[in-house]
Amino acid sequence: METEAYPPGDAAGHAFRGLRPRNQSLFLKRGHAYVHFAYGSCWLINVSSEIRGIGAGVLLRGLEPLQGIAIMRRHNPGAARESDLARGPGRLTTAFGIDKRYDGADLCTSGPLWLGSAPWAPKAIGKSVRIGITRAADRLFRFYERGNPCVSGPARLRS
């Protein structure tokens, strides 16, 4: 319900400088987790988005908790509101207990972590500039569900 795209050749993407041991999961076929430690404080998860050998991904920025809320609260006891449990990429990984052991996981098969589809029709989708980057910062590659209280970022980027 909130993502940021980092397509091939994007100067802000971790794959921009090529394949490295740290980013090799971004070069797997679409649907694999790329988990990395950011800002010296939290894990972030991206989903590889291209064919094997082409580095690109989509950062999972936030989601609306629907199940497992008690577990998310145990992982993230500092979240005062339910809407804050997975609002923002660091809170999302904390709520789900995602860390480096999930790097490279195939998110399109059954397992402890997988991608699913919403049980309802999508609502209006907004787009904006990405958050927290300096390179290629003007690109409208952030996508989110309009009006959802679980969307992160400043109010001007959530309408």
C-alpha positions in Angstrom: 0.0 0.0 0.0 3.1 2.2 -0.1 6.1 1.5 -2.3 9.0 3.3 -4.0 10.4 2.1 -7.3 14.1 2.0 -8.2 14.2 0.9 -11.8 17.3 -0.2 -13.8 19.8 2.7 -14.2 18.3 4.8 -11.4 21.1 6.7 -9.7 19.3 6.4 -6.3 19.0 2.6 -6.5 21.4 0.2 -4.8 21.9 -1.6 -8.1 23.2 1.5 -9.9 26.9 0.8 -9.5 26.5 -2.8 -10.5 26.4 -6.2 -8.8 28.2 -6.4 -5.5 28.1 -9.0 -2.7 25.9 -6.6 -0.6 23.2 -6.1 -3.3 23.2 -9.4 -5.2 19.6 -10.1 -4.3 18.5 -7.1 -6.4 19.9 -9.0 -9.4 17.7 -12.1 -8.8 14.6 -12.7 -10.9 11.6 -10.6 -9.9 10.0 -11.4 -6.6 13.0 -11.9 -4.3 13.7 -10.0 -1.1 16.6 -7.7 -0.9 17.1 -6.8 2.8 19.7 -4.3 3.9 20.6 -2.3 7.0 20.1 1.5 6.5 20.9 4.6 8.4 22.8 2.5 11.0 19.5 1.8 12.7 17.0 -0.4 10.8 16.5 -3.1 8.2 14.7 -2.2 4.9 13.2 -4.7 2.4 13.0 -4.3 -1.3 11.5 -6.7 -3.9 13.6 -7.5 -7.0 11.6 -6.4 -10.0 13.4 -7.5 -13.2 14.8 -10.6 -14.9 17.8 -12.3 -13.4 20.9 -10.2 -13.9 19.2 -6.8 -14.1 19.4 -5.0 -10.8 16.2 -3.1 -9.8 13.7 -3.2 -7.0 10.7 -1.8 -5.2 11.1 -0.6 -1.6 8.2 -1.6 0.7 7.6 1.6 2.6 4.5 0.8 4.5 1.4 -1.4 4.8 -1.9 -1.6 6.7 -1.8 -4.3 9.4 -4.7 -6.7 8.9 -3.6 -9.9 10.7 -1.0 -10.7 13.3 -1.4 -7.3 15.0 -0.5 -8.7 18.5 2.8 -10.1 17.1 3.5 -6.8 15.4 3.0 -5.0 18.7 5.4 -7.3 20.5 8.0 -6.6 17.8 7.3 -2.8 17.9 6.0 -1.9 21.4 6.8 1.8 20.8 4.0 2.2 18.2 1.2 4.0 20.0 -1.4 3.5 17.3 -2.1 0.5 15.1 -1.7 2.6 12.0 1.9 3.3 13.1 2.9 -0.4 13.4 4.2 -0.7 9.8 4.0 2.9 8.6 7.5 3.6 7.2 10.1 1.1 5.9 11.9 0.6 9.2 8.7 0.1 11.2 7.5 -2.3 8.6 10.5 -4.6 8.9 10.4 -4.3 12.7 6.7 -5.2 12.8 7.4 -8.3 10.7 10.7 -9.3 12.3 12.5 -8.9 9.0 16.2 -8.9 9.0 19.2 -10.1 6.9 18.2 -13.8 7.2 15.4 -13.0 4.7 17.7 -11.5 2.1 17.3 -13.5 -1.1 14.1 -15.2 -0.1 11.6 -16.0 -2.9 8.6 -14.0 -1.9 6.4 -15.7 -4.6 6.4 -19.1 -2.9 5.0 -20.2 0.4 7.3 -19.7 3.4 7.6 -17.5 6.4 7.5 -14.3 4.3 5.6 -14.0 1.0 3.7 -11.5 -1.2 0.0 -11.7 -1.3 -2.8 -9.8 -2.9 -5.4 -7.6 -1.2 -8.8 -9.2 -0.6 -10.5 -6.1 -2.0 -10.4 -3.9 -5.0 -7.6 -1.3 -5.0 -8.4 2.2 -4.0 -7.1 5.4 -5.6 -3.4 5.3 -6.0 -1.3 8.5 -5.5 2.2 9.1 -6.6 4.9 11.5 -5.4 8.6 11.9 -5.2 10.5 9.4 -3.2 11.4 10.1 0.4 14.8 10.4 2.0 17.0 10.3 -1.0 19.2 13.0 -2.7 20.0 11.4 -6.1 17.2 11.4 -8.7 15.0 12.9 -6.0 12.5 14.6 -8.4 11.3 11.3 -9.9 7.6 10.4 -9.2 8.4 6.8 -8.2 6.6 6.6 -4.8 3.1 5.0 -5.0 0.6 4.8 -2.1 -3.0 4.3 -1.4 -4.7 7.7 -1.0 -6.3 8.4 2.3 -4.9 5.4 4.1 -3.7 6.4 7.6 -0.8 3.8 7.4 1.0 5.8 4.6 4.3 7.4 5.8 5.9 10.7 5.0 4.9 14.3 5.3 1.2 15.2 4.8 2.0 17.0 1.5 3.1 13.7 0.1 0.1 11.6 1.3 -2.9 13.3 -0.3 
